[in-house]
Amino acid sequence: MNIVNELELGFKDVDSIYESTSHKWDDKKKVDVLLEIGAVIEANLGIDSTATERNEAKKQQRYIYRTIKKIDPSLGDLLMRLF
């Protein structure tokens, strides 16, 4: 399942995913999709990425983890500590 690519989701969609009240978007699915977006951000970094690009990816990851913390506080805390 690669919903991020199928629905063309990206960092720009993090807030709308969190705020979604549709029955299709339960908390587990929201967390899964947010983690997948984070994985895509990480995967797009490479050895040729600039320091600015790496810092921007880190900011985006942190924002995603904080959003996950709003949905699932224990998982969000764990991710923030590991980050």
VMD Tcl script that draws the C-alpha trace (Angstrom):
set ca {
  {0.00 0.00 0.00}
  {1.53 3.25 -1.14}
  {-1.25 5.71 -0.53}
  {1.11 8.70 -0.59}
  {1.96 8.11 -4.25}
  {-1.56 7.04 -5.21}
  {-3.13 10.19 -3.78}
  {-0.11 12.38 -4.55}
  {0.20 13.42 -0.92}
  {3.14 15.36 0.43}
  {4.24 17.58 3.28}
  {1.76 20.22 2.14}
  {-1.05 17.83 3.09}
  {0.01 17.10 6.70}
  {-2.44 19.55 8.28}
  {-5.38 18.48 6.12}
  {-4.71 14.82 6.96}
  {-4.64 15.64 10.68}
  {-7.82 17.71 10.49}
  {-9.73 15.19 8.36}
  {-12.96 14.03 9.97}
  {-13.89 11.58 7.21}
  {-14.71 8.07 8.37}
  {-12.05 6.87 5.90}
  {-9.33 8.58 7.95}
  {-9.21 6.90 11.35}
  {-6.29 7.70 13.66}
  {-4.26 4.65 12.61}
  {-4.52 5.53 8.93}
  {-3.60 9.14 9.63}
  {-0.46 8.06 11.52}
  {0.44 5.54 8.81}
  {0.14 8.13 6.05}
  {2.05 10.76 8.02}
  {4.87 8.26 8.65}
  {4.88 7.38 4.96}
  {5.17 11.05 4.01}
  {8.11 11.32 6.40}
  {9.73 8.26 4.83}
  {9.39 9.80 1.37}
  {11.03 13.00 2.63}
  {13.95 10.96 4.02}
  {14.20 8.84 0.87}
  {14.51 11.94 -1.28}
  {17.64 13.02 0.59}
  {20.90 11.81 -0.80}
  {24.62 12.38 -0.52}
  {24.25 15.27 -2.95}
  {21.66 17.06 -0.78}
  {22.71 20.45 0.46}
  {22.78 21.39 4.13}
  {19.75 23.58 3.51}
  {17.81 20.66 2.03}
  {18.77 18.40 4.94}
  {17.74 21.06 7.47}
  {14.42 21.59 5.70}
  {13.76 17.83 5.70}
  {14.57 17.73 9.42}
  {12.09 20.57 10.11}
  {9.42 18.79 8.10}
  {10.05 15.51 9.93}
  {9.83 17.25 13.29}
  {6.54 18.87 12.26}
  {5.17 15.50 11.15}
  {6.20 13.91 14.47}
  {4.54 16.71 16.43}
  {1.38 16.19 14.39}
  {1.52 12.46 15.13}
  {1.91 13.34 18.81}
  {-1.46 15.15 18.65}
  {-3.05 11.93 17.38}
  {-1.10 9.38 19.45}
  {0.84 11.03 22.30}
  {2.86 7.94 23.26}
  {4.02 7.25 19.70}
  {4.69 10.94 19.11}
  {6.84 11.14 22.25}
  {8.79 8.07 21.18}
  {9.42 9.45 17.69}
  {10.51 12.82 19.05}
  {12.95 11.16 21.48}
  {14.41 9.00 18.71}
  {14.68 11.92 16.32}
}
mol new
graphics top color blue
foreach p $ca { graphics top sphere $p radius 0.5 }
foreach p [lrange $ca 0 end-1] q [lrange $ca 1 end] { graphics top cylinder $p $q radius 0.2 }
display resetview
